Amino acid sequence: MPAFYTHYRFGCDVLKQLPENIRSICTAHRGLFDIGLHGPDIYFFYRPVLPNKVNRIGYAAHKRSGRYFLQRAQKVIASAQDKDAARAYFYGLLCHFTLDSICHPYIHTAMKEFNVTHAATETAFDRALLLKDGKDPQHFDPCGHFEVNTRNAAVITPFYTPEATVALTEKSISSMVFYGRVLFTPNKALRRAIDTGLYITFHHDAIADMMMTTQDVPSCKLCTEHLIELYGKALELAKTLFPAAQKLLQNEKVSCPELDRTFDG
């Protein structure tokens, strides 16, 4: 779910309701928490036009369960030099999982019902939340919260090894920032050039709907209304998942079937 603002906003909302001991870790390593909010999506942006071994990391990760990543987090945190930094990234990743696992099943249904693309529904959702929060979608920086550096990439990479490397992770994050800003550009000439280029290269259907629209898309109206409801349900789910995850990271036995979902639901 590459919806830039939606995932960032959700993470900010979750942060407000977290216990102080978890919130303090996330705020102390806010850059890692914020990148975690975008989960495996960072790898989608590595040379995104053509399938490759790096963007496949993102697709494969979405087929894995929350429990898989929690078990991976146990190992990563145990061996990390800065354990709280690794925890902060994981808590951001858990936010991404929570929202995806709630929203994606509906998005897949809506695609068939309303004949819209996955990207179109998510872009419309981003636009609706930006407008709701009094922000101009055409002049919003979707990646202003990203801290791109080798240190952060080194903390993130072990969650996706052996396929990922520090260099590939850092490049993926840099690419997400670059393409994210391109997709939100208000420059009309650039938007026309991108649109034409996508047609020429036969990638229009796959990518064009990721560009922030200049107006609401009528076919996505009902989808957006329902996604706003699901957003609220995801916030409630986070109240269950985070305490359970914290206990499981400490090797306590907790029943949490919601973690057996994948990012796709």
Backbone as CSV, one residue per row, in Angstrom:
resi,resn,N_x,N_y,N_z,CA_x,CA_y,CA_z,C_x,C_y,C_z
1,MET,0.849,-1.199,0.000,0.000,0.000,0.000,0.880,1.243,0.000
2,PRO,1.293,1.737,-1.176,2.219,2.865,-1.232,1.596,4.220,-0.909
3,ALA,0.396,4.256,-0.318,-0.227,5.530,0.030,0.660,6.269,1.031
4,PHE,1.354,7.275,0.572,2.381,7.937,1.384,1.809,8.581,2.645
5,TYR,0.855,9.486,2.449,0.352,10.243,3.596,-0.462,9.364,4.535
6,THR,-1.243,8.465,3.988,-2.096,7.620,4.818,-1.277,6.838,5.834
7,HIS,-0.203,6.219,5.390,0.618,5.432,6.311,1.321,6.319,7.340
8,TYR,1.797,7.476,6.904,2.453,8.381,7.841,1.450,8.888,8.879
9,ARG,0.284,9.294,8.433,-0.760,9.802,9.332,-1.180,8.730,10.326
10,PHE,-1.340,7.510,9.824,-1.742,6.413,10.702,-0.697,6.204,11.799
11,GLY,0.574,6.229,11.426,1.633,6.061,12.414,1.610,7.143,13.476
12,CYS,1.352,8.381,13.058,1.253,9.488,14.020,0.087,9.270,14.975
13,ASP,-1.034,8.772,14.450,-2.200,8.510,15.297,-1.941,7.353,16.259
14,VAL,-1.287,6.314,15.777,-0.959,5.178,16.648,-0.003,5.619,17.746
15,LEU,0.960,6.434,17.392,1.961,6.897,18.355,1.300,7.576,19.552
16,LYS,0.232,8.308,19.305,-0.465,9.012,20.387,-1.100,8.052,21.389
17,GLN,-1.467,6.856,20.941,-2.172,5.930,21.821,-1.288,4.821,22.379
18,LEU,0.004,4.855,22.069,0.907,3.819,22.559,1.272,4.049,24.021
19,PRO,1.574,2.983,24.753,2.096,3.139,26.114,3.393,3.940,26.083
20,GLU,3.667,4.660,27.147,4.824,5.552,27.179,6.129,4.819,26.905
21,ASN,6.267,3.585,27.402,7.537,2.871,27.217,7.811,2.546,25.748
22,ILE,6.753,2.311,24.976,6.932,2.069,23.540,7.072,3.394,22.798
23,ARG,6.235,4.359,23.158,6.270,5.659,22.474,7.631,6.329,22.617
24,SER,8.250,6.207,23.782,9.543,6.859,23.999,10.626,6.270,23.100
25,ILE,10.564,4.959,22.848,11.523,4.321,21.934,11.320,4.843,20.516
26,CYS,10.064,4.942,20.113,9.755,5.398,18.746,10.141,6.854,18.532
27,THR,9.907,7.694,19.526,10.244,9.110,19.374,11.752,9.335,19.441
28,ALA,12.454,8.509,20.208,13.914,8.638,20.291,14.586,8.253,18.977
29,HIS,13.918,7.390,18.214,14.444,6.947,16.912,13.371,7.207,15.856
30,ARG,12.896,8.443,15.825,11.740,8.778,14.999,11.990,8.529,13.514
31,GLY,13.212,8.759,13.060,13.510,8.531,11.650,13.281,7.091,11.234
32,LEU,13.686,6.158,12.085,13.495,4.735,11.786,12.034,4.340,11.913
33,PHE,11.352,4.860,12.926,9.922,4.592,13.068,9.175,5.075,11.830
34,ASP,9.512,6.275,11.358,8.813,6.844,10.203,9.047,6.033,8.929
35,ILE,10.264,5.559,8.720,10.509,4.710,7.545,9.763,3.391,7.705
36,GLY,9.729,2.881,8.924,8.990,1.648,9.187,7.525,1.759,8.830
37,LEU,6.966,2.960,8.934,5.552,3.165,8.602,5.236,2.791,7.162
38,HIS,6.250,2.761,6.322,6.056,2.403,4.910,6.412,0.947,4.638
39,GLY,6.798,0.232,5.690,7.001,-1.206,5.608,7.864,-1.641,4.436
40,PRO,7.516,-2.779,3.826,8.296,-3.290,2.688,8.099,-2.486,1.409
41,ASP,7.188,-1.504,1.437,6.917,-0.709,0.232,8.160,0.004,-0.280
42,ILE,9.131,0.237,0.600,10.338,0.949,0.160,10.991,0.248,-1.024
43,TYR,10.909,-1.086,-1.038,11.587,-1.844,-2.097,10.846,-1.783,-3.430
44,PHE,9.568,-1.393,-3.415,8.825,-1.250,-4.670,9.455,-0.194,-5.573
45,PHE,10.163,0.748,-4.982,10.632,1.917,-5.726,12.052,1.775,-6.256
46,TYR,12.642,0.612,-6.074,13.963,0.368,-6.649,13.775,0.016,-8.127
47,ARG,14.166,0.922,-9.009,13.971,0.726,-10.457,12.557,0.183,-10.720
48,PRO,11.541,0.970,-10.384,10.170,0.462,-10.315,9.522,0.092,-11.637
49,VAL,10.057,0.571,-12.744,9.394,0.339,-14.030,9.425,-1.132,-14.430
50,LEU,10.509,-1.831,-14.112,10.643,-3.238,-14.489,10.817,-4.122,-13.258
51,PRO,10.248,-5.334,-13.264,10.444,-6.263,-12.143,11.922,-6.602,-11.979
52,ASN,12.373,-6.675,-10.754,13.757,-7.041,-10.478,13.844,-7.668,-9.095
53,LYS,15.009,-8.184,-8.753,15.158,-8.935,-7.507,14.929,-8.072,-6.270
54,VAL,15.121,-6.753,-6.399,14.949,-5.877,-5.240,13.477,-5.530,-5.028
55,ASN,12.771,-5.090,-6.077,11.363,-4.773,-5.827,10.541,-6.022,-5.536
56,ARG,11.076,-7.190,-5.906,10.388,-8.436,-5.537,10.445,-8.682,-4.031
57,ILE,11.419,-8.080,-3.338,11.475,-8.195,-1.874,10.188,-7.638,-1.273
58,GLY,9.752,-6.503,-1.804,8.531,-5.880,-1.304,7.303,-6.726,-1.546
59,TYR,7.201,-7.288,-2.750,6.036,-8.121,-3.065,6.017,-9.391,-2.217
60,ALA,7.171,-10.016,-2.045,7.249,-11.246,-1.247,6.906,-10.975,0.211
61,ALA,7.376,-9.840,0.731,7.122,-9.506,2.136,5.634,-9.352,2.413
62,HIS,4.888,-8.848,1.450,3.453,-8.652,1.656,2.691,-9.975,1.747
63,LYS,3.312,-11.047,1.326,2.677,-12.365,1.423,2.981,-13.039,2.765
64,ARG,3.849,-12.422,3.553,4.227,-13.003,4.842,3.320,-12.459,5.945
65,SER,3.245,-13.202,7.035,2.362,-12.830,8.138,3.036,-11.855,9.096
66,GLY,2.206,-11.219,9.906,2.741,-10.368,10.954,3.573,-11.168,11.935
67,ARG,3.165,-12.401,12.179,3.917,-13.258,13.108,5.308,-13.569,12.565
68,TYR,5.415,-13.743,11.253,6.730,-13.979,10.650,7.660,-12.813,10.960
69,PHE,7.162,-11.597,10.760,8.018,-10.433,10.991,8.296,-10.222,12.474
70,LEU,7.358,-10.616,13.324,7.625,-10.510,14.754,8.733,-11.473,15.161
71,GLN,8.682,-12.687,14.631,9.741,-13.657,14.923,11.074,-13.195,14.347
72,ARG,11.030,-12.582,13.168,12.248,-12.015,12.587,12.762,-10.883,13.481
73,ALA,11.847,-10.066,13.981,12.236,-8.947,14.840,12.929,-9.434,16.112
74,GLN,12.460,-10.533,16.672,13.107,-11.088,17.866,14.588,-11.347,17.603
75,LYS,14.877,-11.951,16.461,16.266,-12.286,16.123,17.075,-11.028,15.801
76,VAL,16.464,-10.123,15.054,17.171,-8.899,14.661,17.508,-8.063,15.887
77,ILE,16.535,-7.888,16.768,16.749,-7.075,17.969,17.794,-7.708,18.877
78,ALA,17.751,-9.031,18.991,18.703,-9.729,19.863,20.142,-9.511,19.424
79,SER,20.359,-9.393,18.118,21.726,-9.252,17.604,22.090,-7.812,17.241
80,ALA,21.153,-6.885,17.406,21.388,-5.494,17.003,22.317,-4.776,17.976
81,GLN,23.170,-3.919,17.435,24.016,-3.084,18.289,23.168,-2.075,19.051
82,ASP,22.203,-1.500,18.377,21.276,-0.559,19.013,19.893,-1.196,18.996
83,LYS,19.554,-1.851,20.082,18.313,-2.629,20.129,17.076,-1.735,20.044
84,ASP,17.127,-0.573,20.660,15.971,0.317,20.604,15.747,0.861,19.196
85,ALA,16.824,1.069,18.451,16.682,1.524,17.064,15.950,0.466,16.243
86,ALA,16.324,-0.799,16.430,15.655,-1.894,15.717,14.200,-2.011,16.155
87,ARG,13.950,-1.826,17.452,12.569,-1.868,17.945,11.739,-0.755,17.318
88,ALA,12.300,0.436,17.222,11.560,1.566,16.651,11.158,1.276,15.206
89,TYR,12.085,0.712,14.423,11.736,0.365,13.046,10.630,-0.686,13.040
90,PHE,10.757,-1.690,13.899,9.745,-2.747,13.924,8.372,-2.192,14.289
91,TYR,8.316,-1.272,15.246,7.017,-0.714,15.625,6.403,0.082,14.469
92,GLY,7.237,0.758,13.682,6.724,1.414,12.481,6.207,0.396,11.481
93,LEU,6.964,-0.678,11.302,6.558,-1.764,10.406,5.244,-2.384,10.864
94,LEU,5.065,-2.503,12.186,3.826,-3.065,12.720,2.639,-2.151,12.407
95,CYS,2.864,-0.843,12.418,1.810,0.093,11.999,1.409,-0.179,10.549
96,HIS,2.409,-0.341,9.700,2.143,-0.604,8.281,1.344,-1.896,8.122
97,PHE,1.761,-2.930,8.823,1.062,-4.212,8.764,-0.385,-4.067,9.226
98,THR,-0.588,-3.352,10.319,-1.929,-3.196,10.886,-2.879,-2.565,9.876
99,LEU,-2.455,-1.475,9.259,-3.323,-0.778,8.307,-3.524,-1.589,7.032
100,ASP,-2.453,-2.162,6.514,-2.566,-2.982,5.299,-3.507,-4.161,5.504
101,SER,-3.343,-4.863,6.617,-4.109,-6.096,6.832,-5.601,-5.824,6.972
102,ILE,-5.947,-4.620,7.408,-7.349,-4.237,7.518,-7.897,-3.716,6.188
103,CYS,-7.108,-2.918,5.474,-7.602,-2.235,4.266,-7.498,-3.051,2.986
104,HIS,-6.451,-3.852,2.854,-6.217,-4.529,1.579,-7.345,-5.476,1.149
105,PRO,-7.929,-6.269,2.050,-9.020,-7.137,1.589,-10.161,-6.342,0.944
106,TYR,-10.501,-5.194,1.543,-11.559,-4.375,0.950,-11.119,-3.783,-0.383
107,ILE,-9.877,-3.327,-0.474,-9.389,-2.736,-1.724,-9.478,-3.742,-2.862
108,HIS,-9.127,-4.994,-2.589,-9.207,-6.027,-3.628,-10.654,-6.226,-4.089
109,THR,-11.594,-6.134,-3.152,-13.010,-6.251,-3.502,-13.479,-5.033,-4.295
110,ALA,-13.068,-3.850,-3.848,-13.489,-2.606,-4.500,-12.969,-2.504,-5.928
111,MET,-11.796,-3.051,-6.171,-11.230,-3.021,-7.524,-12.177,-3.673,-8.521
112,LYS,-12.792,-4.775,-8.119,-13.722,-5.481,-9.003,-15.081,-4.785,-9.049
113,GLU,-15.533,-4.334,-7.879,-16.868,-3.743,-7.797,-16.971,-2.413,-8.539
114,PHE,-15.926,-1.591,-8.430,-15.980,-0.243,-9.009,-15.085,-0.081,-10.232
115,ASN,-14.439,-1.171,-10.646,-13.546,-1.138,-11.811,-12.480,-0.047,-11.668
116,VAL,-11.801,-0.074,-10.524,-10.719,0.877,-10.254,-9.452,0.086,-9.941
117,THR,-8.313,0.742,-10.046,-7.054,0.068,-9.742,-6.713,0.209,-8.263
118,HIS,-5.827,-0.662,-7.812,-5.337,-0.596,-6.432,-4.719,0.777,-6.172
119,ALA,-3.891,1.223,-7.108,-3.214,2.509,-6.941,-4.200,3.669,-6.890
120,ALA,-5.239,3.607,-7.713,-6.219,4.699,-7.745,-6.943,4.835,-6.413
121,THR,-7.310,3.701,-5.806,-8.013,3.763,-4.516,-7.116,4.362,-3.441
122,GLU,-5.846,3.996,-3.460,-4.932,4.484,-2.429,-4.589,5.955,-2.626
123,THR,-4.445,6.374,-3.869,-4.180,7.782,-4.145,-5.379,8.635,-3.739
124,ALA,-6.578,8.153,-4.029,-7.792,8.875,-3.642,-7.908,8.963,-2.122
125,PHE,-7.513,7.900,-1.438,-7.539,7.881,0.027,-6.542,8.898,0.581
126,ASP,-5.336,8.916,0.017,-4.336,9.917,0.403,-4.907,11.327,0.238
127,ARG,-5.504,11.573,-0.920,-6.048,12.904,-1.224,-7.127,13.294,-0.213
128,ALA,-8.020,12.374,0.090,-9.119,12.665,1.018,-8.594,13.016,2.410
129,LEU,-7.595,12.279,2.873,-7.052,12.547,4.209,-6.272,13.857,4.242
130,LEU,-5.555,14.152,3.170,-4.840,15.430,3.103,-5.825,16.599,3.169
131,LEU,-6.899,16.521,2.393,-7.904,17.581,2.400,-8.583,17.674,3.763
132,LYS,-8.859,16.536,4.362,-9.483,16.506,5.689,-8.610,17.203,6.720
133,ASP,-7.297,17.084,6.548,-6.352,17.685,7.494,-5.929,19.095,7.093
134,GLY,-6.603,19.651,6.086,-6.331,21.024,5.687,-5.051,21.208,4.899
135,LYS,-4.600,20.150,4.228,-3.365,20.215,3.442,-3.693,20.183,1.952
136,ASP,-2.899,20.871,1.174,-3.085,20.923,-0.273,-2.376,19.725,-0.909
137,PRO,-3.124,18.778,-1.473,-2.491,17.586,-2.064,-1.481,17.917,-3.158
138,GLN,-1.670,19.040,-3.834,-0.787,19.401,-4.943,0.520,20.044,-4.486
139,HIS,0.590,20.424,-3.224,1.808,21.069,-2.727,2.288,20.419,-1.429
140,PHE,2.003,19.154,-1.284,2.411,18.416,-0.086,3.642,17.579,-0.401
141,ASP,4.617,17.619,0.493,5.815,16.790,0.330,5.552,15.440,0.995
142,PRO,5.327,14.373,0.225,4.969,13.081,0.813,6.123,12.394,1.520
143,CYS,7.332,12.892,1.319,8.511,12.211,1.867,9.351,13.115,2.762
144,GLY,8.744,14.175,3.280,9.481,15.089,4.132,9.924,14.483,5.449
145,HIS,9.325,13.363,5.835,9.660,12.723,7.115,10.731,11.641,6.968
146,PHE,11.212,11.403,5.758,12.211,10.347,5.541,13.608,10.832,5.933
147,GLU,14.319,10.038,6.720,15.731,10.287,7.024,16.543,9.212,6.302
148,VAL,17.094,9.586,5.168,17.817,8.619,4.334,19.298,8.674,4.670
149,ASN,19.811,7.608,5.242,21.244,7.518,5.529,21.632,6.056,5.700
150,THR,22.912,5.803,5.664,23.417,4.428,5.736,23.122,3.800,7.089
151,ARG,23.170,4.604,8.140,22.904,4.061,9.477,21.490,3.482,9.556
152,ASN,20.502,4.229,9.087,19.127,3.732,9.116,18.968,2.501,8.228
153,ALA,19.600,2.530,7.062,19.524,1.374,6.160,20.115,0.133,6.809
154,ALA,21.172,0.310,7.596,21.813,-0.827,8.262,20.918,-1.429,9.337
155,VAL,20.097,-0.602,9.975,19.149,-1.106,10.977,18.011,-1.861,10.302
156,ILE,17.554,-1.370,9.165,16.387,-1.924,8.467,16.702,-3.225,7.735
157,THR,17.852,-3.307,7.114,18.186,-4.416,6.214,18.017,-5.805,6.817
158,PRO,18.430,-6.064,8.069,18.296,-7.425,8.608,16.863,-7.955,8.653
159,PHE,15.885,-7.063,8.587,14.492,-7.516,8.563,14.139,-8.157,7.217
160,TYR,14.987,-7.949,6.200,14.678,-8.427,4.853,15.808,-9.239,4.227
161,THR,16.778,-9.638,5.030,17.847,-10.491,4.500,17.314,-11.903,4.300
162,PRO,17.951,-12.710,3.427,19.231,-12.464,2.763,19.121,-11.665,1.465
163,GLU,17.898,-11.387,1.007,17.757,-10.725,-0.297,18.265,-9.277,-0.272
164,ALA,18.051,-8.598,0.832,18.415,-7.187,0.913,19.849,-6.990,1.392
165,THR,20.450,-5.898,0.964,21.747,-5.454,1.478,21.582,-4.009,1.938
166,VAL,22.529,-3.529,2.718,22.446,-2.150,3.205,22.416,-1.170,2.034
167,ALA,23.270,-1.402,1.045,23.331,-0.502,-0.112,22.011,-0.494,-0.883
168,LEU,21.418,-1.672,-1.077,20.153,-1.755,-1.814,19.016,-1.118,-1.028
169,THR,19.035,-1.293,0.290,17.996,-0.688,1.121,18.090,0.833,1.083
170,GLU,19.305,1.353,1.221,19.475,2.812,1.179,19.057,3.368,-0.182
171,LYS,19.424,2.675,-1.251,19.036,3.108,-2.591,17.522,3.057,-2.764
172,SER,16.890,2.031,-2.214,15.434,1.896,-2.316,14.728,3.051,-1.616
173,ILE,15.207,3.408,-0.426,14.598,4.516,0.313,14.800,5.831,-0.436
174,SER,16.000,6.037,-0.956,16.276,7.251,-1.741,15.366,7.322,-2.961
175,SER,15.162,6.180,-3.603,14.297,6.134,-4.785,12.848,6.415,-4.417
176,MET,12.411,5.914,-3.257,11.040,6.172,-2.826,10.824,7.669,-2.603
177,VAL,11.810,8.324,-2.025,11.719,9.770,-1.821,11.650,10.493,-3.170
178,PHE,12.517,10.104,-4.094,12.545,10.749,-5.411,11.226,10.557,-6.149
179,TYR,10.800,9.306,-6.282,9.587,9.028,-7.048,8.338,9.531,-6.333
180,GLY,8.356,9.492,-4.994,7.223,10.014,-4.243,6.986,11.481,-4.552
181,ARG,8.054,12.251,-4.603,7.923,13.680,-4.904,7.521,13.915,-6.356
182,VAL,7.983,13.057,-7.239,7.567,13.164,-8.641,6.068,12.895,-8.763
183,LEU,5.582,11.890,-8.059,4.169,11.521,-8.140,3.252,12.605,-7.580
184,PHE,3.768,13.433,-6.684,2.969,14.499,-6.078,3.236,15.865,-6.719
185,THR,4.037,15.910,-7.770,4.443,17.206,-8.323,3.244,18.031,-8.807
186,PRO,3.241,19.331,-8.512,2.190,20.211,-9.031,2.550,20.786,-10.403
187,ASN,3.771,20.502,-10.873,4.256,21.049,-12.143,3.488,20.423,-13.315
188,LYS,2.678,21.216,-13.978,1.817,20.695,-15.045,2.615,20.148,-16.219
189,ALA,3.685,20.830,-16.580,4.505,20.374,-17.707,5.149,19.031,-17.390
190,LEU,5.641,18.887,-16.160,6.254,17.624,-15.758,5.221,16.510,-15.725
191,ARG,4.023,16.821,-15.243,2.965,15.810,-15.191,2.600,15.330,-16.598
192,ARG,2.514,16.275,-17.553,2.207,15.894,-18.941,3.324,15.040,-19.528
193,ALA,4.560,15.410,-19.226,5.704,14.658,-19.749,5.721,13.239,-19.188
194,ILE,5.432,13.109,-17.894,5.394,11.784,-17.270,4.277,10.951,-17.881
195,ASP,3.108,11.567,-18.043,1.957,10.859,-18.600,2.265,10.353,-20.005
196,THR,2.865,11.201,-20.815,3.233,10.807,-22.182,4.271,9.692,-22.161
197,GLY,5.267,9.841,-21.306,6.321,8.830,-21.207,5.788,7.478,-20.791
198,LEU,4.805,7.478,-19.893,4.224,6.211,-19.447,3.467,5.523,-20.576
199,TYR,2.796,6.315,-21.414,2.105,5.732,-22.568,3.106,5.141,-23.558
200,ILE,4.165,5.884,-23.818,5.171,5.436,-24.787,5.832,4.138,-24.341
201,THR,6.065,4.011,-23.042,6.760,2.825,-22.513,5.794,1.725,-22.063
202,PHE,4.494,1.924,-22.314,3.468,0.923,-21.976,3.386,0.656,-20.469
203,HIS,3.643,1.694,-19.653,3.540,1.538,-18.207,2.447,2.430,-17.616
204,HIS,1.617,2.997,-18.477,0.623,3.955,-17.999,-0.353,3.321,-17.019
205,ASP,-0.876,2.147,-17.353,-1.877,1.510,-16.499,-1.315,1.162,-15.127
206,ALA,-0.036,0.836,-15.058,0.559,0.396,-13.797,0.939,1.548,-12.880
207,ILE,1.295,2.703,-13.450,1.895,3.764,-12.643,1.077,5.053,-12.599
208,ALA,0.370,5.384,-13.660,-0.305,6.689,-13.741,-1.244,6.936,-12.572
209,ASP,-1.933,5.903,-12.103,-2.894,6.084,-11.017,-2.234,6.352,-9.668
210,MET,-0.903,6.231,-9.615,-0.196,6.558,-8.380,0.060,8.057,-8.267
211,MET,-0.112,8.799,-9.359,0.109,10.247,-9.334,-1.050,10.942,-8.628
212,MET,-0.707,11.877,-7.745,-1.750,12.614,-7.037,-2.618,13.371,-8.034
213,THR,-3.918,13.203,-7.918,-4.856,13.822,-8.847,-5.110,15.285,-8.476
214,THR,-5.534,16.058,-9.458,-5.835,17.470,-9.226,-7.265,17.672,-8.749
215,GLN,-8.074,16.609,-8.819,-9.447,16.669,-8.335,-9.890,15.278,-7.900
216,ASP,-11.014,15.215,-7.208,-11.517,13.926,-6.741,-11.893,13.032,-7.922
217,VAL,-11.729,11.728,-7.718,-12.103,10.738,-8.734,-13.445,10.136,-8.325
218,PRO,-14.529,10.407,-9.072,-15.867,9.949,-8.677,-15.960,8.447,-8.427
219,SER,-15.268,7.643,-9.236,-15.361,6.184,-9.089,-14.737,5.689,-7.792
220,CYS,-13.948,6.539,-7.133,-13.290,6.138,-5.882,-13.993,6.687,-4.642
221,LYS,-15.079,7.439,-4.828,-15.734,8.120,-3.708,-16.203,7.136,-2.638
222,LEU,-16.935,6.104,-3.047,-17.449,5.141,-2.075,-16.321,4.342,-1.433
223,CYS,-15.298,4.028,-2.224,-14.134,3.312,-1.681,-13.495,4.120,-0.565
224,THR,-13.316,5.406,-0.825,-12.663,6.278,0.153,-13.470,6.361,1.438
225,GLU,-14.778,6.488,1.310,-15.632,6.564,2.498,-15.489,5.311,3.353
226,HIS,-15.428,4.157,2.702,-15.298,2.912,3.461,-13.898,2.765,4.039
227,LEU,-12.889,3.203,3.309,-11.520,3.113,3.809,-11.322,3.988,5.041
228,ILE,-12.018,5.109,5.103,-11.937,5.957,6.299,-12.497,5.209,7.507
229,GLU,-13.561,4.450,7.301,-14.104,3.622,8.384,-13.101,2.544,8.799
230,LEU,-12.474,1.915,7.819,-11.496,0.865,8.111,-10.263,1.429,8.810
231,TYR,-9.915,2.653,8.504,-8.802,3.334,9.173,-9.063,3.371,10.681
232,GLY,-10.286,3.709,11.059,-10.653,3.723,12.476,-10.562,2.345,13.104
233,LYS,-10.975,1.323,12.356,-10.881,-0.046,12.869,-9.426,-0.464,13.039
234,ALA,-8.570,-0.005,12.134,-7.144,-0.323,12.240,-6.532,0.315,13.483
235,LEU,-6.975,1.523,13.818,-6.488,2.166,15.044,-6.891,1.358,16.273
236,GLU,-8.088,0.807,16.249,-8.527,-0.045,17.363,-7.712,-1.329,17.413
237,LEU,-7.431,-1.906,16.250,-6.630,-3.129,16.204,-5.234,-2.881,16.760
238,ALA,-4.685,-1.707,16.494,-3.344,-1.380,16.992,-3.287,-1.445,18.517
239,LYS,-4.398,-1.119,19.168,-4.440,-1.176,20.631,-4.275,-2.604,21.137
240,THR,-4.621,-3.570,20.305,-4.448,-4.988,20.653,-3.084,-5.498,20.219
241,LEU,-2.690,-5.142,18.999,-1.463,-5.702,18.427,-0.199,-5.245,19.138
242,PHE,-0.127,-3.987,19.506,1.125,-3.485,20.075,1.450,-4.086,21.440
243,PRO,0.510,-4.141,22.379,0.824,-4.812,23.648,1.155,-6.289,23.454
244,ALA,0.441,-6.948,22.528,0.718,-8.363,22.265,2.112,-8.535,21.683
245,ALA,2.471,-7.676,20.739,3.797,-7.759,20.124,4.893,-7.518,21.150
246,GLN,4.679,-6.563,22.035,5.677,-6.271,23.061,5.915,-7.493,23.948
247,LYS,4.840,-8.172,24.319,4.975,-9.366,25.157,5.643,-10.503,24.394
248,LEU,5.278,-10.660,23.134,5.873,-11.728,22.329,7.359,-11.479,22.088
249,LEU,7.748,-10.215,21.953,9.169,-9.896,21.809,9.950,-10.273,23.061
250,GLN,9.255,-10.310,24.184,9.874,-10.688,25.454,9.681,-12.176,25.756
251,ASN,9.266,-12.920,24.710,9.087,-14.377,24.797,7.962,-14.798,25.737
252,GLU,7.020,-13.900,25.977,5.833,-14.275,26.737,4.817,-14.908,25.785
253,LYS,4.014,-15.820,26.300,3.012,-16.480,25.470,1.728,-15.650,25.449
254,VAL,1.342,-15.263,24.247,0.143,-14.448,24.069,-0.613,-14.952,22.844
255,SER,-1.920,-15.080,22.982,-2.740,-15.463,21.834,-3.123,-14.200,21.066
256,CYS,-2.700,-14.140,19.814,-3.020,-12.959,18.992,-3.187,-13.418,17.547
257,PRO,-4.351,-13.990,17.213,-4.562,-14.532,15.861,-4.457,-13.483,14.760
258,GLU,-4.635,-12.202,15.110,-4.542,-11.146,14.095,-3.153,-11.091,13.463
259,LEU,-2.143,-11.566,14.201,-0.780,-11.567,13.670,-0.576,-12.641,12.603
260,ASP,-1.528,-13.547,12.487,-1.413,-14.598,11.476,-1.893,-14.128,10.105
261,ARG,-2.449,-12.939,10.047,-2.807,-12.353,8.756,-1.538,-11.944,8.014
262,THR,-1.660,-11.793,6.711,-0.565,-11.212,5.928,-0.866,-9.725,5.717
263,PHE,0.037,-9.035,5.057,-0.212,-7.632,4.734,-1.413,-7.505,3.796
264,ASP,-1.717,-8.559,3.077,-2.868,-8.546,2.176,-4.153,-8.997,2.861
265,GLY,-4.067,-9.289,4.155,-5.260,-9.651,4.910,-5.363,-11.111,5.251
